Every structure is written in structure tokens, then in C-alpha cells.
Amino acid sequence: MRTAEPAWVSELTLEDLASDADAIAARLRSEAPVAWIPKIGGWLVTTYRACRRVAEDDRTFSGGTSPVHERVYGTPHVLGADGDLHSDLREAVGSPVGPRAVRDLVSSKVGPAARTYLESLRGRDRAELMADYFEPLSVRSVADAYGFDVDADTLRRWFHDLSVGTQNMAVNPDGAFANPEGFRGADAAREEITQYLQDLERREGATVGSPIHRMLNSGRATGDPRALETVLPSVLIVLMGGLQEPGHACGSTLLGLATDPAQLARVMADPALLPRAIVEGMRWLSPLYGGASRVCVEDVEIEGARIRRGDTVWMAYGSANRDPAEFTEPDRFDLDRPAHAHLAFGLGRHACAGSALAPQIVRVALQELFAAFPDLRLDEARPPRVQGWFFRGAPEIHVQLS
């Protein structure tokens, strides 16, 4: 039996959530913090306290093997695995983005790539930063970490196609996906990436120290590599999150700073403030807003909601990061906000493997951008429009460069 909830909750659609996420999340936190949403076939958890409870309770909630994750990426994958399998997959996809690897990547690849992209903007009065800079730099940096010699346009297309498929989570009353055609682009991207990785393994798989060799052999006994098909679903997930989160976190931080010209001016004048701005930007507008899931492995009650074994539970981290029970004036971007852990990278053993890399990409991206264009400001004639639920951000950020 489901718990009784306000009638409006049962009518919520993905379109509703995507178009007015912050307002709906605020209402859910107040009236139904753990709510059954029929149109997504799962529970939606919106408060900071409840999200932490689910994320940290490995005994009650297993990895996020939601139907949409299985459909887009296949299995096993690092989000859905537990125990030794999870540890092995985490080692495979996490080794290229560990702290030491990140330091080397930032110094050798990210900075030079940022300056190259920015050089192409010189002489222009205006730019659309997501397409012209943030997304290309993000996908290039993540691809370099994993040794993918693929052009930025292809990487961005893979990201967008996988993103559309991942957000195609609406279901009919019988549990079947409401729009099966919505997976077509993601299927094509998965086939392309699979072929690319198979070719890469043939070329470089035996080269000790290459990213593909590390992915297949890190943490394994000599002569006992992982099979590529076992790692593939996790690689797809890392590509999806890695290609999406840094670029959109750049946008979140810039938009947050732009809400107060004085705060933007402070950071442009003092790049040492950027790490603080990035933390607040990812709290204020979390790129992974409502797309983290777990599966309940035993009946449990949370905030009065009776969740059953086998139910999918979606944690709205973006909502949790604006919970007024945890953050004073949570809807305001505050560069001087007292330190308080946000949930933008998730929590627990299924937290984002790229949590060391993403902030460094954002830091370098914004530092180089502000140095190159000190008069940068939002284009008032084309204001940004934030949208999305699974992933949330501004698809376009138009700016004046001079």
C-alpha cells in the first residue's frame, strides 16, 4: 500500500518537473518529502535529510539499477553494482580520474585546451558559452582522461544522445516506457562508443600505462584483465556524467555569480575565490538535479512513506541542496556562505567518481575565461533559461565579451 499523498503529486509528469523544478521541489519538501510518482514508477526524495538517509544506507538501498539505467547503459554498471563487483568496476573507471591523474591532466591538457578554445573567441563581441566553450572543454578534458582521441563535436553528440535517453524515464501504468522511440539516439551512441572502445583495445590494450590498459588492468592480478564488455556499461555512465557535469557546473557557477555583479567582480579580481564560488555554484544549481537512484532491498519507512522491497528511489540532490532546513536563504547564491557539505556529487559508495576532476575543470575554465575577457557579462537581450529535472542547467548562456 502506498502512503496517502496530496492529489497533485500523483499527477506530476516529467515535463512538470523539468519546467518548474525548484518550485515543485520546494512544494514536495513541504508536503510530501518522500513521494510516490506514478509517471516515473518510483519514489522521489527531496529533502536533504532523507537524501542522506537513502544514500548512506547501503544495507537497505542497493545501487541504482533503475530500469532507465539498465535500458540505456546495460549491466553490470558501477551505479547498480554492490560488494566486490562494485569495487572492481569503481577501480576500473575511477583510476583515470584519481587525484594524481587529475593533477597531471589539469596541467598538461585542461589549461592549454581552455586557452585554445578562448583564442577562437577573440575578436568577437558575443558568444554562447555552453556551445562555444564550456561543453567542448568539458568533453575534451574527460576524453583526454580516458585516452579517447575523438573530436569534440562527436563527444558532445554522444553526450547529448545519452542524456536524452537517460532522461526518458516516463512509464505507463503497466511499467513499460512511455516513449520507447526516445532511446533511439542513445542506442546509436552506445553502438558507436562500443565500436570505438573495441578498436582502442585492439590498438592500445597491451600498452602498459595507456588509459585503456589501466581501465582493464588496474587493481587486477597480472594476466587477469577485465573483459571490455564488463566495463563498457560503466564507461558509458562515466562518459555521460563526466561529459555533462563539468560543463554544466561551469554554467551554474557563472550564472550564480552573475546574480550579484559585486560577487562576480570579486571573483574576477581574485581567482583564489573560485573554489568557493564553484562549491556554491554546484549547490545553488546542481547539474545532477534529480537523477540519482537506488533500489530498496527490504521494506522500510522514511518520513512516513512505506517503501517496499524492489521499489526504485530517486534522490533529488538539487532539491536537497536548496533545503531551507539545511541552508539559510537557499535560493540565493552566496559567495560567503558558511561551509556546509552539498550533495551535488552524491554521497556514499556510489558518489560520483569524477568529484576530484570536475571542480578542477571548472576552476581552470573560469579562471582562463575571466583572464581573457575581463569585461564579460551576460547578454541582457538573450537571458539564460534554466531547465531540466534529471539534469538541470541552462542549455545556452549568451554573453557579451567586450
N, C-alpha and C positions, 0 to 999 in steps of 0.2 A: 504493500500500500504506500502510495506517495503521500507526503505531508500536504496539508491544505495550504495553498498559496494564493496570493491575490490573483484575481481572474486575468488581469492584464499580462501576467507573467507567462501564462500558458499560450498566449497569442504571439509572443515575441518571435521575430524572424531574424535571420542573419542580416537581412537588409536593414532592419530596425537598428540592430546592434552596431552595424558598420557606419550608419549615417549619423547616429547621435550617441556614440559610445559613452562619453563622460556623463551625460545627463542620465542615461539609462542605468549605468553602473552606480551612480550616486543613489538612485531610487532603489535599486536592488540591495545595496548595502544597508539601507534603512529598513526596507520592508521584507526582503527575502534574501538574506546574505548567502544562503545555500539553497539554490532554486533548481527544480527540475524544469528543463526547457525542452518540450517535446520536439520542436523543429530541429534541434541538434542531437536529439536522442541521448542526452546526458545531463549531468548536474553542472551548474555554473556557480563557482565560489568566488565571491567578490571582495570580502574583507581581508585586511592584512593578517589578522589573527587566524582566520580559517585557512587562508592560503598557506601560511607557515605550517599549520597543523597537518595539512594533506602532504605538503612537500617533504616534511621531515619524518613522517610516519611510514617508514619502509615496510613495517610489518603488516600494516593494514592496506596500504596502497602500493601496488607494483608499478613498474614502468609504464609509460604512456602508450600502450599498444591500442590506440584508438582505431576504429575502422578506417578513418580517412588516412591515418599514417600508414596503415598496412596497405591500403589501396594504392597510394602514391609511391611509397618507397619500397614496399616488400618487407620481408622478415628474414632473419632476425635483425633488429636495429638497436642502436645504443640507447634510444629512449625507451624501448619496450623491454629490453633485457634486464635481468637481475642476476645477482650472485656472480659466479666465476665468468659466465658469458659476458655480462655487463663489463666486468673489469677488463676482460680481454679486448672487447670492442672499444672501450674507452682508451685503452693503451694505444690501439691502432690509430684512431682518428685524433687523439689528443697529443701524440708525440710531435707532430709537425708544428703545433702551436703552444708548446710549453714555454715557460719563462725565458730560458736561454735562447731557444729558437726565435722567439719574438724579438728579443734584443737584436739579434743578428739581422732579422728581416727588416726591422724598422730602420736600422742604419744603412743597410745596403740596398733596399728596394723601395720602401714606402716613401721616404723623403724624396729621392730622385724622381719617382713616378709622379708625386704630387707636383713637383716643380715643372715637370714636362707638361702635365695637363694644364696647369695655370698659364704656362707660356703661350699655349694656344688661345687663351682668352685675352691676351694683351692686345690693345688697340680697339677693343670692343667697349661699348658703353653699357651693355646689358648682357646678362647670361641667365640661363635656367640651371641652377647649380646641381640639381639632382641628376639630370642627364649629362650635363657638361663636365661635372667634376666629382661629386660625392659618390655616385654609383660606380662610375668607371674606376675610380681609385680604390673603392672598397673591393670590387670583384677582382681587380688586378692584384691587390695585396694578398687576398685569400688564395687566389690561384697560385701565386708565387710560393706561398707557404706550403702548398701541396704539390708543387712541381708541375702545374698544368700550363703547358705552353699553348694557350688558347687566346685568341683576340678578345678584347673587352666587349665588343658587340655581341659575340657569341655567348660569353659568360653572362652578360646581362639578360639575354634572351632565355638562357637556361634558368636563371633565377626567376624571371617573371613567369615563365611557364610552370615551373614547380610551385611558385607561390599561388598562382591561380588554382592549381589542382589541390593544394593543401588547404585552401580556404573553401573548397567545395564540399563542405561538411553537412549541408542541409539534408535531412532524411524525411521520407514519407512515414506515415503511421506504421507501416509494416517493417520499418527499419532500413529499407533499401534507399540508396542515394537518390535524391530528388532530381538531380541533373547528371546522369551518367556521362553525357557528352562533355561535361565540364572537365573531364580528366584527359581529354584528347591531347592537349598541349603538353601536359606533364608526362604522359606516356611517351610522346615523341622525344622530349628532352631526356628522359631516363634511358631510352634506347641509344641516343647519341652519346651520352656520358658513359654508358656501359661499353660501347664500341671504343670510345677514346681510351678508357682505362685498360681495356684488353690490349689495345695497341701499345699503350705506355708500358704495360707489364712485359710485353714481348721485347720492347726496345731497352728498357732500363731496369727491369725487375731483378736482374742479377747483379746490378751495380751497387755495391755496398756504399751506404751513405746517401743514395738518392732518395727523394721523398717516397716514391712508391716502394722501395725496398724497406724503408723504415716502417711504413704503414703495414706491410705484410709480415715483418720480422721482429719489430720492436717488442721486447719482453718475452719472446719465444725462444725455445731451445734451438740451437743450431740444427739446420736441416728440417725444421718443423714449421714452415711458414703458414700463415693463414691463407685460406683459399680466397681468391678475389671475390667470388660470388658471395662469400660470407660477410665480407667487409662492405660490399657495394651499397646495401641499403643505408648503412651508417654514413658512408661517404656522401650519399645524396642528401641526407639530413644535415650534415655539416656544411655542405655547399649551400643549401637553402638558407640556413641560419647565418652562416658566415658571409654569404654574399649580400644578405639583407640587412643584418643588424648594424654593422659599422656605418654603412652609408646613411641609413635612416637615423642612426644616433647622431651623425653629423648634423642632419637636418633638425632633429629635436633640440640639440644644444643651441644651434644658431637661432632657431625660432624663439626659444626660451629667452635667450639674451636680448633678442630684438623687441621683446615685450616691454623692456625698460632701456631706453637709449643710454642711460647712465651706466647700467651694468655692462652693456655691450662695449662702451667706451673704456671702462676699467679693464676688461679682458683684452681688448685690442692693444691697450697701452702696456699691459703687464701679462705676457704669456704664462707666467708662473701660476696665474689664476685658472688656467684652462682645466687642469684635472678636477678642480672643484666645480667648475661650470659643467663639465661632462657628467659628473655624478648627478648633479641636479637636473641636467637635461634628460638623462635617461629615467630619472624618477618622474619628472614632470610630464614627459610624453614617451612612454615606454614603447620601443619598437615591437617587441613581442607582447601584445596587449592581452589577448585572451586565448592564446593558442597553446598553452602548456597543459598536458593531460596526464592523468593517472588512471589506473583501473583498480577498483575496490576488490580485495580478495577475501573479505569477510564482512558480514553485516556490521554497520557502525552508525552511530548518531552524532551529527555535528550541527551545532547551532539549532537543534530541534528538528533537523532533517534526518530521516531514516534512509541511509544509503545502503543498497543491497549488494551482495556479492556479485561481481561481474559488471556492475554499472561503471560507465565512464564518467570521470570527474574532470571538468575543465577549470583550471585556475586562471582567473583574470588578474594577472600580475599588474597590468596597467591600472586596474581599478584599485588593487591593494596599495599601490604606490600613491594613490590620492585619497586614502582613507583618513578622514579627519580625526579618527581615534588615535592615529599614529603621527600625523604630520599637521602642524599648525598651518592654517591657510594653505591647504594642499594644492589648490588650483593656481597658486601664484608661483612663478619661477623666482626663486630667492637665492642669489649667489652666496649669501651669508647664512644660509640655513644651517643650524647646528647638525653635526654629523649624526646620521641615522641610517642604518642599513636599508637599502631599497631591494626590490625583488626583480629588477629588470633582467638579471641573468638567471633567475630561478634560484633554487635552494636545494640542499640535499645532494644525494649522489647522482641525480640526473640534472644538476645545474649545467649551464652552458659551458662546453669545453673551450670556447673561444673567449672566455671572460678576461684573459690576460691580453689577448691580441686586439679585440675591438676598441677598448679605450685608447690604445696607443695609435691605432689608425686614425681615430677621431682627433686626438691631440695633434698629430702631425698635420692632418688635413686642414684643421682650423688655423693652426699657427702659420702655416705657409700661405693660406688664403688671406689672413689678416695682414701679413707682411707684404704680400704682393698688391693688395688692394685696400689700403688703409681708409679709403672713403666709402667702402662698401656699405650698402643699405638696402633694405627691402624695397622692391618696386611697388609703390603705393597703387599704381594703376592695375596691378595684377597680384592681388593679395593671395597668400597661400591658403589652400583648403585642406584641412586635416581630415582624414577619413580612414576607415578600416576598423575591424574588430580583432580578427586573428592576428594580423599585423596592422599597426597603426602608424600613420605619419602623413606627411604632405607629399603627394606624388610629384609635385612641381614646386620649386622655390625660385621665383623670379627676383633678381636683384639688379640694382644699378651699381656699376663698378667704379664710376667716377662722378 
